[in-house]
């Protein structure tokens, strides 16, 4: 089954994460691994998840260029196919991470309310910068689906959209607005039947 769902494995327990990931294998486009698993088990946990499918590591890299490039190399060496970085750190960081990452995704806007404090005022500039630096995609929020359309038009890149379900975003509306992939975590991981929940979501296409 072709899927546009990226499962966010934002759980703290390795065995639980792998059990959920295994149960939905073939029903997701990729798995997103972030700080909860990495802080508890180290970067080697990426290999465990990569044995089940494509892994995008989301620690929103936001450091100076040299450090950011080295982080991307470490993650890629452990099996990450893609990495997500913060766009506000600028094009020099994008260029350095691009050297190491197989797929580079740049955060243009985030899905939480605090995004409006600083990031949103620069998001369109970030989207254009991501295009110019040949990123593979941008991150734009399903919680503000109108922004998906705007940022996709500016960048011309694939859009990964977090915020569906628990945060209030609509799977159907995000897809209609141009999201290529939906990053979904708790709505699936906290479900009594993760595979069935994914099937329900995909049926909305």
C-alpha positions as CSV (number, residue, x, y, z in Angstrom):
1,X,0.0,0.0,0.0
2,X,1.4,3.4,-1.0
3,X,1.3,5.6,2.0
4,X,1.8,9.3,2.7
5,X,2.1,8.9,6.4
6,X,5.4,9.4,8.3
7,X,5.0,7.8,11.7
8,X,6.6,9.9,14.5
9,X,8.0,7.4,17.0
10,X,8.1,10.0,19.7
11,X,7.9,7.4,22.5
12,X,10.5,6.8,25.1
13,X,10.6,3.0,25.2
14,X,12.6,1.2,22.5
15,X,10.6,-2.0,22.6
16,X,7.3,-0.2,22.4
17,X,8.6,1.9,19.5
18,X,9.8,-1.1,17.6
19,X,6.6,-3.1,18.3
20,X,4.5,-0.2,16.9
21,X,6.8,0.3,13.9
22,X,6.8,-3.4,13.1
23,X,3.0,-3.6,13.4
24,X,2.5,-0.9,10.7
25,X,5.3,-1.9,8.4
26,X,4.1,-1.5,4.8
27,X,1.5,1.1,5.9
28,X,3.8,4.1,6.4
29,X,6.2,5.9,4.1
30,X,8.8,6.4,6.8
31,X,9.5,6.4,10.5
32,X,10.5,9.6,12.3
33,X,12.9,9.2,15.1
34,X,13.5,12.1,17.5
35,X,14.9,13.0,20.9
36,X,12.9,10.6,23.1
37,X,14.4,7.5,21.7
38,X,17.8,9.0,20.9
39,X,18.3,10.4,24.4
40,X,17.3,7.1,26.0
41,X,19.2,4.7,23.7
42,X,21.7,6.6,21.7
43,X,22.1,7.0,18.0
44,X,22.4,3.2,17.5
45,X,18.6,3.0,17.9
46,X,18.4,4.4,14.4
47,X,19.7,1.2,13.0
48,X,17.0,-0.8,14.9
49,X,14.3,1.3,13.3
50,X,16.0,1.4,9.9
51,X,15.8,-2.4,9.8
52,X,12.0,-1.9,9.5
53,X,12.0,0.9,6.9
54,X,13.1,4.4,5.9
55,X,14.1,6.6,8.8
56,X,14.0,10.4,9.0
57,X,15.8,11.8,12.1
58,X,14.1,14.8,13.6
59,X,16.2,16.6,16.1
60,X,15.8,19.9,14.2
61,X,19.5,20.5,13.9
62,X,20.2,24.1,14.8
63,X,23.9,24.7,15.3
64,X,26.9,26.3,13.5
65,X,27.7,24.8,10.1
66,X,30.6,22.5,11.1
67,X,28.8,21.0,14.1
68,X,25.6,20.6,12.1
69,X,27.4,18.8,9.3
70,X,29.0,16.4,11.7
71,X,25.7,15.7,13.4
72,X,24.2,14.9,10.0
73,X,27.1,12.6,9.2
74,X,26.7,10.7,12.5
75,X,22.9,10.2,11.9
76,X,23.4,9.2,8.3
77,X,26.1,6.7,9.2
78,X,23.7,5.1,11.6
79,X,21.1,4.5,9.0
80,X,19.1,7.8,8.7
81,X,17.8,8.4,5.1
82,X,16.7,11.9,5.9
83,X,17.4,14.6,8.6
84,X,15.3,17.6,9.6
85,X,17.0,21.0,10.4
86,X,15.7,24.3,11.5
87,X,15.5,26.8,8.7
88,X,16.2,29.9,10.8
89,X,19.9,28.9,11.2
90,X,20.5,30.0,7.6
91,X,21.8,28.8,4.3
92,X,25.4,28.1,5.4
93,X,24.1,25.4,7.7
94,X,21.8,24.0,5.0
95,X,24.8,23.7,2.6
96,X,26.9,21.9,5.1
97,X,24.2,19.4,6.2
98,X,23.3,18.9,2.5
99,X,26.9,17.4,2.1
100,X,26.1,14.6,4.5
101,X,22.3,14.0,4.4
102,X,20.8,11.8,1.8
103,X,17.6,13.8,2.1
104,X,17.5,17.2,3.7
105,X,14.2,18.6,5.1
106,X,14.0,22.2,6.4
107,X,11.6,23.5,9.0
108,X,9.8,26.5,7.5
109,X,7.0,26.6,10.1
110,X,6.2,24.6,13.2
111,X,2.8,23.3,14.3
112,X,2.6,24.7,17.9
113,X,1.2,28.2,18.8
114,X,4.6,29.5,19.9
115,X,5.7,29.3,16.2
116,X,4.0,32.7,15.8
117,X,6.4,34.4,18.3
118,X,9.3,34.3,15.9
119,X,9.4,31.7,13.2
120,X,6.3,32.5,11.2
121,X,7.5,36.0,10.2
122,X,10.5,34.4,8.4
123,X,8.9,31.2,7.1
124,X,8.4,32.4,3.5
125,X,12.1,33.5,3.3
126,X,13.1,30.1,4.7
127,X,11.0,28.3,2.1
128,X,12.7,30.2,-0.7
129,X,16.1,29.6,0.8
130,X,15.4,25.8,1.1
131,X,14.6,25.8,-2.6
132,X,17.8,27.7,-3.5
133,X,19.9,25.4,-1.5
134,X,18.3,22.3,-3.1
135,X,16.7,20.8,0.0
136,X,14.5,17.8,-0.6
137,X,11.5,19.2,1.3
138,X,10.2,21.6,3.9
139,X,8.2,21.2,7.0
140,X,4.9,23.2,7.2
141,X,2.1,22.7,9.8
142,X,-1.1,20.9,9.3
143,X,-2.5,23.0,12.1
144,X,-2.4,26.0,9.7
145,X,-3.2,24.3,6.4
146,X,-3.4,27.6,4.5
147,X,0.3,28.0,5.1
148,X,1.0,24.6,3.4
149,X,-0.3,26.0,0.1
150,X,1.7,29.3,0.4
151,X,5.0,27.6,1.4
152,X,4.7,24.9,-1.2
153,X,4.1,27.4,-3.9
154,X,7.2,29.4,-2.8
155,X,9.5,26.5,-2.5
156,X,8.3,24.1,-5.1
157,X,9.4,21.3,-2.7
158,X,7.7,18.4,-1.1
159,X,5.9,19.3,2.1
160,X,6.0,17.3,5.3
161,X,3.2,18.4,7.6
162,X,3.1,17.6,11.4
163,X,0.1,18.4,13.6
164,X,-2.6,16.0,12.4
165,X,-4.9,14.6,15.1
166,X,-3.8,15.3,18.6
167,X,-2.7,18.9,17.8
168,X,-5.9,19.5,15.9
169,X,-4.8,19.4,12.3
170,X,-6.9,17.6,9.6
171,X,-5.4,14.9,7.5
172,X,-7.8,15.6,4.6
173,X,-7.4,19.3,4.6
174,X,-3.6,19.1,4.8
175,X,-3.6,16.8,1.8
176,X,-6.0,19.1,-0.1
177,X,-3.7,22.1,0.6
178,X,-0.7,20.3,-0.9
179,X,1.0,18.3,1.9
180,X,2.9,15.4,0.3
181,X,3.5,13.6,3.6
182,X,1.8,13.8,7.0
183,X,3.9,13.4,10.1
184,X,1.6,11.8,12.6
185,X,2.6,10.5,16.1
186,X,0.3,10.3,19.1
187,X,-2.8,9.8,17.1
188,X,-1.3,6.5,15.9
189,X,1.1,5.5,18.7
190,X,-1.5,6.0,21.4
191,X,-4.2,4.0,19.5
192,X,-5.2,0.6,20.6
193,X,-4.7,-0.5,17.0
194,X,-2.1,1.6,15.2
195,X,-2.5,-0.2,11.9
196,X,-6.3,0.3,11.8
197,X,-5.8,4.0,12.7
198,X,-3.5,4.4,9.7
199,X,-6.0,2.7,7.4
200,X,-8.7,5.0,8.7
201,X,-6.5,8.0,7.9
202,X,-5.5,6.8,4.5
203,X,-9.1,6.2,3.6
204,X,-9.7,10.0,3.7
205,X,-7.6,10.6,0.6
